[in-house]
């Protein structure tokens, strides 16, 4: 039977733990029943699925009023909502159409804002525009408020602009290394850390610094750089600073990535589910990350459910990095379930429609999934034909410079050749063994878990070959996690 509180329960479960922890810290509720409802909301928010029922004996008006209170308090600290309002007011000023209530609110903001505000740069830019609007209308009192704000914070504004420009300079090095591994970016780490922790700087620049620090951590596999930053960001969010739903969902997704790299897949999964609790422009990216973690735990059925729920979003997605990733992870889930025909059909249908996009974006992940499906179907000649037609082995050589590279494509093609010509078994074993050794030494005498997962996946198709590779590695003291 449908609960009378289903609408409220759905609303409550859309909220995130840090949102409710902030609300709990500021609440001054005196009604014991409202406090009990809030406590239930907090407990349920920390679970993947809500488990505590809401008391239907409590007056429904209390649920309604509490819902309105939550929405009002979160909107009051939402930096994205404020930015949208600032842009809207800027248009009104520039078109001489600003309303009296908006002007009152804007003037109050100039009196309360300082250089640490998340949107400080935008607020200051708006003050510079608004002073002209006021001056020509001889509104001296309001003009003086705005001018005082500009004069008081001019130095802070100029510094924030300089930091913003330097952040762009750092980004060029960081993204170039991430994309092509052609530059060095560690030289920016100390400066970016200082910017992120700078309490007198605006929140927007500090957030940009954190994003770039995350990229550096991935560039160098230095994930030890991140935990203290994430802890500090969590503290700020819990205090209601630098908050928006977009920022919070991204925070949870970044926690997923960090715990996944630390092999703490249970916690990674937990944060992954939090990151997809609400939909935004990055929803498909977050879904893909969660699916990848579930697949690493051999939870293909659960991963497939998550991916299927995102199908409507995937169909509308314009970002092919995310769109192709979504298709590839569906195929990998099918592969893990042994449903190779569904996987191969899904991959071919997508490839026929978006061939150019696949090669422009995530061809390696896509073909790794598709070739495994064909391997499972025993279509070895088709695999080799695809590889020759699209020069997959040549592409793989270039891609091997990527820090996240796995030799999945050449290994599967070797296995296809072995299946067609059994005398190639020595070639397969030797190539796989040497590739693992190379990656082992490249990672500082360590293997990424993904290598073990790859060997485990391929073992289903050629257990005799992969068992021999595993045995030779164990004699070298190299253990693989499947």
C-alpha positions in Angstrom: 0.0 0.0 0.0 1.3 3.4 -0.9 2.3 5.4 2.1 0.5 8.7 2.7 3.9 10.2 3.2 5.4 8.9 -0.1 6.0 12.4 -1.6 7.7 13.6 1.6 9.8 10.4 1.9 11.0 10.8 -1.8 11.9 14.4 -1.1 13.7 13.5 2.1 15.7 10.7 0.4 16.8 13.1 -2.4 18.7 15.1 0.3 22.3 14.3 1.0 24.0 13.6 4.4 26.1 16.8 4.5 23.0 18.9 3.6 21.1 17.4 6.6 24.1 17.6 8.9 24.3 21.4 8.1 20.6 21.8 8.8 20.9 19.9 12.0 23.7 22.3 13.1 21.6 25.4 12.6 18.1 24.1 13.5 16.4 25.8 16.5 13.3 23.7 16.3 11.3 23.5 19.5 8.6 21.0 18.4 9.7 17.5 19.4 7.8 15.9 16.5 9.6 18.0 13.9 12.9 17.2 15.5 12.0 13.5 15.3 11.2 13.8 11.6 14.5 15.6 11.0 16.4 12.8 12.9 14.7 10.2 10.7 15.7 12.2 7.6 19.3 12.3 8.7 19.4 8.6 9.4 17.8 7.6 6.1 20.1 10.0 4.1 23.1 8.0 5.1 21.7 4.8 3.6 21.7 3.8 0.0 18.0 3.0 0.4 15.8 4.6 3.2 15.1 2.1 5.9 13.3 4.0 8.7 9.6 4.8 8.1 8.1 8.2 8.8 5.5 8.4 11.5 2.1 8.7 9.8 0.5 9.7 13.2 2.3 13.1 13.1 0.2 15.9 11.6 0.9 16.1 7.8 1.2 19.9 8.1 4.4 19.5 10.1 5.9 17.5 7.3 4.9 20.2 4.8 6.3 23.0 7.0 9.6 21.1 7.6 10.0 20.5 3.9 9.5 24.2 3.2 12.0 25.0 6.0 14.6 22.7 4.5 14.2 24.1 1.0 14.5 27.7 2.3 17.6 27.1 4.4 19.5 25.3 1.6 18.5 27.9 -1.0 19.8 30.6 1.3 23.4 29.2 1.2 23.4 27.8 -2.4 26.2 29.6 -4.3 24.8 28.4 -7.6 21.4 30.0 -6.9 23.1 33.2 -5.9 25.1 33.2 -9.1 22.0 32.7 -11.2 20.4 35.7 -9.3 23.5 37.9 -9.9 23.4 37.2 -13.6 19.6 37.9 -13.7 20.1 41.2 -11.9 23.0 42.2 -14.2 20.7 41.8 -17.2 18.0 43.9 -15.4 20.5 46.7 -14.6 21.9 46.7 -18.2 18.4 46.9 -19.6 17.1 49.5 -17.1 14.5 47.0 -15.8 15.6 46.2 -12.3 12.8 46.0 -9.7 12.8 47.7 -6.3 12.9 44.5 -4.3 15.9 43.3 -6.3 17.7 46.5 -5.7 17.1 46.3 -2.0 18.5 42.7 -1.9 21.5 43.7 -4.0 22.4 46.7 -1.8 22.2 44.4 1.2 24.6 42.0 -0.5 27.1 44.8 -1.0 26.9 45.6 2.7 27.4 41.9 3.8 29.7 40.4 1.1 33.5 40.2 1.6 36.4 38.8 -0.4 35.8 35.3 0.9 32.4 35.0 -0.6 32.2 32.2 -3.2 30.9 34.6 -5.9 33.0 37.5 -4.8 34.4 38.2 -8.3 30.9 38.3 -9.8 29.6 40.5 -7.0 32.4 42.9 -7.5 32.0 43.0 -11.3 28.3 43.7 -10.8 29.1 46.6 -8.4 31.2 48.2 -11.1 28.3 48.0 -13.5 25.6 49.1 -10.9 27.5 52.2 -9.9 27.0 53.7 -13.4 23.3 52.9 -13.2 23.0 54.7 -9.9 25.2 57.7 -10.7 23.4 58.9 -13.7 20.2 58.7 -11.8 21.7 60.9 -9.0 20.9 58.2 -6.4 23.7 59.4 -4.1 23.0 57.3 -1.0 22.9 54.0 -2.9 25.8 55.0 -5.1 27.9 55.7 -2.0 27.2 52.1 -0.6 28.4 50.6 -3.9 31.5 52.8 -4.2 32.5 52.0 -0.6 32.3 48.3 -1.4 34.4 48.8 -4.5 37.1 50.8 -2.8 37.2 48.5 0.3 37.7 45.4 -1.8 39.7 46.7 -4.8 42.9 45.0 -3.7 41.2 41.7 -2.9 39.5 41.8 -6.3 42.7 42.5 -8.2 44.4 39.6 -6.4 41.5 37.3 -7.1 41.7 38.1 -10.8 45.5 37.5 -10.8 45.0 34.1 -9.1 42.3 33.2 -11.6 44.6 34.0 -14.5 47.4 32.0 -13.0 45.0 29.1 -12.4 44.4 29.1 -16.1 48.1 28.9 -16.7 48.4 26.0 -14.4 45.5 24.3 -16.1 47.3 24.3 -19.4 50.1 22.2 -18.0 47.9 19.9 -15.9 45.4 19.0 -18.6 48.2 18.6 -21.2 49.8 16.1 -19.0 46.5 14.3 -18.3 45.6 14.1 -22.0 49.0 13.4 -23.6 51.5 12.9 -20.8 53.7 15.4 -22.6 54.2 18.0 -19.8 55.0 18.1 -16.1 52.5 19.5 -13.6 53.8 18.7 -10.1 55.5 22.1 -10.0 52.0 23.6 -9.4 51.1 21.4 -6.5 52.3 23.6 -3.6 50.9 26.8 -5.0 47.5 25.2 -5.7 47.4 23.7 -2.2 48.2 27.2 -0.7 45.4 28.7 -2.8 42.9 26.0 -1.7 43.6 26.6 2.0 43.8 30.4 1.7 40.9 31.6 4.0 40.9 35.2 2.8 40.4 34.2 -0.9 37.1 33.7 -2.7 35.5 30.3 -2.8 35.4 30.0 -6.6 39.2 30.3 -7.0 39.7 27.9 -4.1 37.4 25.4 -5.7 39.2 25.7 -9.0 42.5 25.0 -7.2 41.1 21.8 -5.7 39.9 20.5 -9.0 43.4 21.0 -10.4 45.0 19.3 -7.5 42.8 16.3 -8.2 44.0 16.1 -11.7 47.7 16.3 -10.5 47.0 13.4 -8.1 45.8 11.3 -11.1 48.6 12.4 -13.3 51.2 11.1 -10.8 49.1 8.5 -9.0 49.8 10.5 -5.9 46.5 10.0 -4.1 48.1 10.8 -0.8 47.7 14.4 -1.9 43.9 14.3 -1.6 42.6 13.0 1.8 43.4 16.2 3.8 41.9 18.4 1.0 38.7 16.4 0.9 38.5 16.5 4.7 38.8 20.2 4.6 36.2 20.5 1.9 33.8 18.3 3.9 34.3 20.6 6.9 33.4 23.6 4.8 30.3 21.9 3.3 29.1 20.8 6.7 29.3 24.4 7.8 27.3 25.5 4.9 30.2 27.2 3.1 30.8 26.9 -0.7 27.6 24.8 -0.9 25.5 23.9 -3.9 23.9 20.6 -4.8 26.2 20.5 -7.9 29.3 21.0 -5.8 28.2 18.4 -3.2 27.4 15.7 -5.8 30.8 16.3 -7.4 32.4 16.0 -3.9 30.8 12.6 -3.4 31.9 11.5 -6.9 35.5 12.5 -6.1 35.4 10.5 -2.9 34.3 7.5 -4.9 37.4 7.9 -7.2 39.7 8.3 -4.3 38.5 5.3 -2.4 38.4 3.2 -5.6 42.1 4.0 -6.1 42.8 3.0 -2.5 41.0 -0.3 -3.2 38.3 0.5 -0.6 35.6 -0.5 -3.0 32.8 -0.7 -0.3 33.2 3.0 0.6 33.7 3.9 -3.0 30.3 2.3 -3.8 28.6 4.2 -0.9 29.8 7.5 -2.2 28.9 6.6 -5.7 25.3 6.0 -4.8 25.3 9.4 -3.0 26.7 11.1 -6.2 23.7 9.8 -8.3 21.0 10.7 -5.8 20.1 13.7 -7.9 20.4 14.3 -11.6 22.5 17.1 -13.1 24.7 17.6 -16.2 27.4 15.3 -14.8 24.9 12.5 -13.8 25.9 10.1 -16.5 29.6 10.6 -15.6 28.8 9.7 -12.0 26.7 6.7 -13.0 29.6 5.4 -15.1 32.1 5.8 -12.2 29.7 3.9 -9.9 29.2 1.1 -12.5 32.9 0.7 -12.9 33.4 0.2 -9.1 30.5 -2.3 -9.0 32.0 -4.3 -11.9 35.3 -4.4 -10.1 33.4 -6.2 -7.3 31.8 -8.6 -9.8 28.4 -7.0 -9.1 27.4 -7.0 -12.8 23.7 -7.3 -12.2 23.6 -4.3 -9.9 25.9 -2.3 -12.3 23.5 -3.1 -15.1 20.5 -1.8 -13.1 22.3 1.5 -12.4 23.3 1.9 -16.0 19.8 1.0 -17.3 18.2 3.6 -15.1 20.4 6.2 -16.7 19.5 5.2 -20.3 17.1 8.2 -20.8 19.9 10.6 -19.8 22.4 8.7 -22.0 20.2 9.1 -25.1 20.2 12.9 -24.6 23.9 13.1 -23.6 26.0 15.4 -25.9 29.3 14.6 -24.1 30.6 11.6 -26.0 33.2 10.8 -23.4 30.3 10.0 -21.0 28.0 8.5 -23.7 30.6 6.0 -25.0 31.6 5.1 -21.4 28.0 4.3 -20.6 27.7 2.0 -23.6 31.1 0.3 -22.8 30.1 -0.4 -19.2 26.8 -1.9 -20.2 28.8 -4.2 -22.5 31.3 -5.0 -19.8 28.4 -5.9 -17.4 26.8 -8.2 -20.0 30.3 -9.8 -20.5 30.6 -10.4 -16.8 27.2 -12.1 -16.8 28.2 -14.2 -19.8 25.6 -12.5 -22.0 28.0 -12.0 -24.9 25.4 -11.8 -27.6 23.6 -8.9 -26.0 27.0 -7.2 -25.4 28.2 -7.6 -29.0 24.8 -6.4 -30.4 24.8 -3.4 -28.2 28.4 -2.5 -29.1 27.9 -2.9 -32.9 24.6 -0.9 -33.0 26.3 2.0 -31.2 29.5 1.8 -33.3 27.5 1.8 -36.6 25.8 5.0 -35.4 28.8 6.8 -33.8 31.9 5.4 -35.4 33.8 8.7 -35.6 32.9 9.7 -32.0 34.2 6.4 -30.7 37.6 6.9 -32.2 37.6 10.6 -31.2 37.0 9.8 -27.6 37.0 6.4 -25.7 37.9 3.9 -28.4 40.1 1.8 -26.1 37.5 1.2 -23.5 34.8 0.6 -26.1 36.8 -1.9 -28.1 38.0 -3.7 -25.0 34.4 -4.4 -24.1 33.4 -5.3 -27.7 36.3 -7.6 -28.4 35.7 -9.5 -25.1 32.1 -10.1 -26.2 33.3 -11.4 -29.6 35.9 -13.5 -27.8 33.1 -15.0 -25.6 31.0 -15.7 -28.7 34.0 -17.5 -30.4 34.0 -15.0 -33.3 37.8 -14.9 -33.5 38.0 -14.1 -37.2 35.6 -11.2 -36.7 37.9 -9.8 -34.0 41.0 -10.0 -36.2 39.1 -8.4 -39.1 38.0 -5.5 -36.9 41.5 -5.0 -35.6 42.9 -4.9 -39.2 40.2 -2.7 -40.5 40.6 -0.1 -37.9 44.3 -0.5 -37.1 43.6 -1.3 -33.5 47.1 -2.6 -32.7 48.7 0.6 -34.1 46.3 2.7 -32.1 47.1 0.7 -29.0 50.8 1.3 -29.3 50.1 5.1 -29.2 47.6 4.7 -26.4 50.1 2.6 -24.3 51.7 5.9 -23.1 48.5 6.6 -21.1 49.1 6.3 -17.3 45.9 4.1 -17.1 46.8 1.8 -20.0 46.0 -1.9 -19.9 47.1 -4.3 -22.7 43.5 -5.6 -23.0 43.2 -5.2 -26.8 46.5 -6.9 -27.9 46.0 -9.7 -25.4 42.5 -10.4 -26.7 43.7 -10.3 -30.3 46.5 -12.7 -29.3 43.9 -15.0 -27.7 41.8 -14.9 -30.9 44.9 -15.9 -32.9 45.6 -18.7 -30.4 42.1 -20.0 -30.6 42.5 -20.2 -34.4 46.0 -21.5 -34.3 46.8 -23.5 -31.1 50.5 -23.3 -31.8 50.5 -19.7 -30.8 50.2 -20.5 -27.1 53.9 -19.7 -26.4 53.5 -16.3 -28.0 50.4 -15.5 -26.0 52.0 -16.5 -22.7 55.3 -14.7 -23.3 53.6 -11.5 -24.4 51.2 -11.4 -21.4 54.0 -12.2 -19.0 56.3 -9.5 -20.3 53.5 -6.9 -20.4 52.7 -7.5 -16.7 56.4 -7.2 -15.8 56.6 -3.9 -17.7 53.6 -2.5 -15.9 54.8 -3.9 -12.6 58.1 -2.0 -12.8 56.5 1.1 -14.2 54.3 1.3 -11.1 57.3 1.0 -8.8 57.1 -2.7 -8.2 53.4 -2.8 -7.9 50.5 -3.7 -10.1 47.2 -1.8 -10.4 44.2 -3.9 -9.4 42.9 -3.5 -12.9 45.6 -5.7 -14.2 44.4 -8.6 -12.1 40.8 -7.9 -13.1 41.8 -8.1 -16.8 43.6 -11.4 -16.3 40.6 -12.7 -14.4 38.2 -11.7 -17.1 40.3 -13.3 -19.9 40.9 -16.4 -17.8 37.3 -17.4 -18.6 38.2 -17.7 -22.3 41.6 -19.3 -22.1 42.2 -20.7 -18.6 45.2 -22.8 -19.5 47.1 -19.8 -21.0 46.3 -17.4 -18.2 46.9 -19.9 -15.4 50.4 -20.3 -16.8 51.0 -16.6 -16.9 49.7 -16.3 -13.3 52.0 -19.2 -12.2 55.1 -17.6 -13.7 54.3 -14.3 -12.0 53.8 -15.9 -8.7 57.3 -17.5 -9.0 58.5 -13.9 -9.3 56.6 -12.9 -6.1 54.0 -10.9 -8.1 50.6 -11.5 -6.8 47.4 -10.5 -8.7 44.1 -9.5 -7.1 41.1 -10.6 -9.1 
